Amino acid sequence: MIPSARGDALSAIWLTLQDAAERRTAFTAMQLATIGATAAPQIRTIILRRFDQSAGALFFISDRRAPKVRDILKNPNVALAGYDPGSNTQLRMEGRASVVDDEAARRDVWALLRPPTRKMFDAPLAPGTPMEAGLESGHLAAAAWSRMARMSAAA
Ligand SMILES: Cc1cc2nc3c(=O)[nH]c(=O)nc-3n(C[C@H](O)[C@H](O)[C@H](O)COP(=O)(O)O)c2cc1C
């Protein structure tokens, strides 16, 4: 690809990611791959919450009990993919992820979440727990924000 064409393509990707973080597009729900505890790849859907072009970073939120958070703490190498059937475009990225541990930053994100999203963090069982283990359990109104991990993946 000639340099200007490459620049144009990159600009289009940055715009696409910005758009996906600001409103719901085909790229808002992405697939995040981590390297699991047994070194087998693990992949799951995750919502893009923020894109910082200058840092080349994408931000996501998760429950810090989630296996993906453990994976990232052990091995920060991640990959992301998204697909827009409308334009038949696939985006694939590789990067290094980290968990944003700053409590003030976590509280800021918590304040922005809508009630249905907050409710997901009230689950007494960790995300990824097999369903039969959770069927008998109710919800706990715990200080759920403290379990919220804000992750960034620098592409
Ligand atoms: C549409 C959709 C959006 C999701 N968004 C998130 C998200 O933003 N953050 C998150 O931690 N899990 C999200 N999940 C749940 C994950 O895909 C996954 O099932 C759960 O977090 C456990 O993942 P883990 O065991 O790999 O950590 C979403 C699932 C779906 C179907």
The ligand as an SDF file (V2000), in Angstrom:
LIG
                    3D

 31 33  0  0  0  0  0  0  0  0999 V2000
  -23.3890   -8.3850   23.4740 C   0  0  0  0  0  0  0  0  0  0  0  0
  -22.4450   -8.7120   24.6200 C   0  0  0  0  0  0  0  0  0  0  0  0
  -21.7150   -7.6830   25.1860 C   0  0  0  0  0  0  0  0  0  0  0  0
  -20.8350   -7.9540   26.2420 C   0  0  0  0  0  0  0  0  0  0  0  0
  -20.0870   -6.9310   26.7700 N   0  0  0  0  0  0  0  0  0  0  0  0
  -19.2120   -7.1890   27.7550 C   0  0  0  0  0  0  0  0  0  0  0  0
  -18.3910   -6.1490   28.2710 C   0  0  0  0  0  0  0  0  0  0  0  0
  -18.4250   -4.9880   27.8500 O   0  0  0  0  0  0  0  0  0  0  0  0
  -17.5300   -6.4630   29.2700 N   0  0  0  0  0  0  0  0  0  0  0  0
  -17.4500   -7.7330   29.7540 C   0  0  0  0  0  0  0  0  0  0  0  0
  -16.6510   -7.9560   30.6560 O   0  0  0  0  0  0  0  0  0  0  0  0
  -18.2040   -8.7310   29.2960 N   0  0  0  0  0  0  0  0  0  0  0  0
  -19.0840   -8.4920   28.2990 C   0  0  0  0  0  0  0  0  0  0  0  0
  -19.8570   -9.4940   27.8000 N   0  0  0  0  0  0  0  0  0  0  0  0
  -19.7670  -10.8390   28.4070 C   0  0  0  0  0  0  0  0  0  0  0  0
  -18.5260  -11.5550   27.8780 C   0  0  0  0  0  0  0  0  0  0  0  0
  -18.6630  -11.8160   26.5050 O   0  0  0  0  0  0  0  0  0  0  0  0
  -18.2450  -12.8470   28.6450 C   0  0  0  0  0  0  0  0  0  0  0  0
  -19.2780  -13.7650   28.4480 O   0  0  0  0  0  0  0  0  0  0  0  0
  -18.0670  -12.6310   30.1390 C   0  0  0  0  0  0  0  0  0  0  0  0
  -17.5160  -11.3690   30.4220 O   0  0  0  0  0  0  0  0  0  0  0  0
  -17.1310  -13.6860   30.7030 C   0  0  0  0  0  0  0  0  0  0  0  0
  -15.9400  -13.5930   29.9610 O   0  0  0  0  0  0  0  0  0  0  0  0
  -14.5640  -14.2220   30.4330 P   0  0  0  0  0  0  0  0  0  0  0  0
  -14.9250  -15.5020   31.1250 O   0  0  0  0  0  0  0  0  0  0  0  0
  -13.8670  -14.5040   29.1740 O   0  0  0  0  0  0  0  0  0  0  0  0
  -13.9080  -13.2070   31.2920 O   0  0  0  0  0  0  0  0  0  0  0  0
  -20.7200   -9.2610   26.7350 C   0  0  0  0  0  0  0  0  0  0  0  0
  -21.4600  -10.2970   26.1410 C   0  0  0  0  0  0  0  0  0  0  0  0
  -22.3080  -10.0230   25.1070 C   0  0  0  0  0  0  0  0  0  0  0  0
  -23.0950  -11.1640   24.4800 C   0  0  0  0  0  0  0  0  0  0  0  0
  1  2  1  0
  2  3  1  0
  2 30  2  0
  3  4  2  0
  4  5  1  0
  4 28  1  0
  5  6  2  0
  6  7  1  0
  6 13  1  0
  7  8  2  0
  7  9  1  0
  9 10  1  0
 10 11  2  0
 10 12  1  0
 12 13  2  0
 13 14  1  0
 14 15  1  0
 14 28  1  0
 15 16  1  0
 16 17  1  0
 16 18  1  0
 18 19  1  0
 18 20  1  0
 20 21  1  0
 20 22  1  0
 22 23  1  0
 23 24  1  0
 24 25  2  0
 24 26  1  0
 24 27  1  0
 28 29  2  0
 29 30  1  0
 30 31  1  0
M  END
$$$$
